[in-house]
Amino acid sequence: LRIIAADKSFAYQLSQATEGNYYISQASYQPYTISSKTSYVSVQRNTADGVLWKLKPADTYEVKLNAAGVALMYVDFDTYPSDDVTAYIADHVDANGVIKLMQLHDTIPHATPVVLLGTPYATVTLGVGGQQAEPYDGANILIGTCLKKTGLPKGTCYTLKTSSNKAIMKTSPVATSVAENKAYILFAEGLPELDTYTFDFYNPVSAIQEVGTEHSQTSNIYDLSGRRVNGQSSKGQIYIKDRKKTLHK
């Protein structure tokens, strides 16, 4: 068990007291329990000031959508979208700064950053599981984080914003941060040099071949903007082949 509190990480051991009740203690120390008497979770000795927690497996996970009905999510367990929310992979960005999306069905694999679309300001409830599904390893320009990230370089990190009630990904003129269990885009070679990217929720892609103007039985190569670069790739750059990011050596 790992408890994250006040920007610090602590590892704990569990020992069962009775069925459904556990003592939480740190290795190599006297027994400790977790106290929630302050605004942050803190560590207290196992005395009258301590508490005995009852742990119950979670079967749902809630996500708050913004004014455009959009949220970015990254968690380390499988989730199952309900009928009131749709999940997408951010497949690529075209030359006009439009993020092309690929819809996920039934299951959002763990360790897979996604875009969620639903009703503005809604709190959507997702079902949760373990780690049964394989993490998505195809093209996905989103980067996920379980912990809060700070000090991301100015002008290179795109985070979720709203403009005229529409969801956008926008850079910041100052160093920025990303909240825990969220996702962001980090500028890389091949992405359009624009301050703002928009989402295309109306024309989802279903395969990498749809990015080009021709459908082919061969394995075409694309840059991170979705442009086909067969025979024109450069060493040291990242490209997409067979829906996977590869480094041209």
Buried (B, 14 or more C-beta within 10 A) or exposed (E): EEEEBEEEEBEBBEEEEEEEEBBBBEEEEEBBBBBEEEEEBEBBEBEEEBBEBEEEEEEEBEBEBBBBBBBBBBBEBBBBBEEEBBBBBBBBBBEEBBBBBBBBEEBBBBBBBBBBBBEEEBEBBBBBBEEEBEEBEBBBBBBBBBEEBEEBEEBBBBBBBBEEEEBBBBBBEEEBBBBEBBBBBEBEEBBBEBEEBBBBBEEBBEEBBBBBEEEEEEEBBBBBBBBBBBEEBEEEBBBBBEBEBEEEE
